Amino acid sequence: MSRMTRRDTLKLAGLTVPMAAAAGTAMAAPSSETRPYLILSCDGGGIRGLLTARVIERLEAEVPFLHRVDLFAGTSTGGIIALGLAHGLRPSELVKLYRDRGHEIFTAVGPRRPSRSRILEFFSDLDSKVRELLRDLHFDPLDLLHPRYSNGGLHSVLSHYFGDTTLGELKRAALVTTLRLFAKSGNWTPLVLHNLGEEELDTGEIRLQDRPTRATRLVDAALCTSAAPLYFPPYQHPEVGYCVDGGLFANCPATIALGLACRANRGHVRSIRILSIGTGVQVSGIDIPHSSPFARAAEYGALAWLSPLPRGPSLSNGDALTPAFPLVSALLDASSSANSYICEQALGWNYHRVQMNLPRPIALDDATSATLDLLQQVAMRIPPAQWQATTRWLRAQVA
């Protein structure tokens, strides 16, 4: 029996991949008699959503395409952008949201002092010099007992833009990802909040909760998808209960959008096109044994993976290699890469990824003026060859 190739496997699954030319040459655009089903997919990344919004603003000015998008998909901060565009907000309004109100999202801190806590009593007895050192490190031990922020600031910003509008009231299709912490089955479950109608979907087996949730308010959907663990508390959706950031399973939601679009299009995967926009690649890692104070693999327990302090060797610009809460950062970055890879393999030329290199690490909650300026600069300085490839691909979809 001959060995089964990757192309054979995809064929069995009902997927096709355009034939590549000789190694090192670009794939030719596939011909299709049907109008492309265009998806705009936006990654999660906290305040780095400003980068995504600015890139979309640039693209729309050069190649007007938003009117041709059939499905807006997003995770976390990308979910806010996707919902905003489906709601009719202009890209410039989303840039303004991050630029002018980003600081509000990350300053509304929740209650810091539990009424009764043995842990609190322990920390209150620390020597004054130790407490002073912790203040110098910008570390409050009580950060271990609470998320860094409440969701009050984000709720206020979202309410200003979305009001009480529901998914069902949108004139454009949209989806966001979130992780439902408890279901009747007794387990946490990946959940897709969207407004595609039942009549647009097949009724086959569902391996992930993705029934239409048209009664969900945009504010609730956005707060569910952006409830990043350790940064924000779980958000209670009125119907499905507590949810957290969808980046835990699909920080790049392109694969989820692809799956849903295949059902909505009755399996016509060849007509699907996805423009996927990331929130920047940054230098991050764990260099054992140089990741002081965790210099041995045997020391990598909960504290090493969930430490709220950046650490490790310094990069050329002085920033630490390992970010705060490295487990969360690793999960989100790896999720984006994995989901993007799947779409690249399944769709070939029909999938286009826009991703930028960041000159320095940028934390999810770094909403300082300097960082906001830097993110906008990165969006304006995408290498010409990369930008031209993106606009060329996009023109082919809207022609």
Buried (B, 14 or more C-beta within 10 A) or exposed (E): EEEEEEEEEBEEEEBBBBEEEEEEEEEEBBEEEEEBBBBBBBBBBBBBBBBBBBBBBBBBEEBEBBEBBBBBBBBBBBBBBBBBBBBEBBBBBBBBBBBEBBBBBBEBBEEEEEEEEEEBEEBEEEEEEEBEEBEEEEBBBBBBBBBBBBBBBBBEBBBEBBEEBBBEEBEBBBBBBBBBBEEEEEEBBBBBBBBBEEEBBEEEEEEBBBEBBBEBBBBBBBBBBBBBBBBBBBBBBEEBEBBBBBBBBBBBBBBBBBBBBBBBBEEEBBBBBBBBBBBBEBBBBBEBEEBEEBEEEEEBEEEBBBBBBBBBEEBEEEBBBBBBBBBBBBBBBEBBBBBBEBBBEBBBBBBBBBBBEBBBBBBBBBBBEEBBEBBBEBBEEBEEEEBEBBBEBBEBBBE
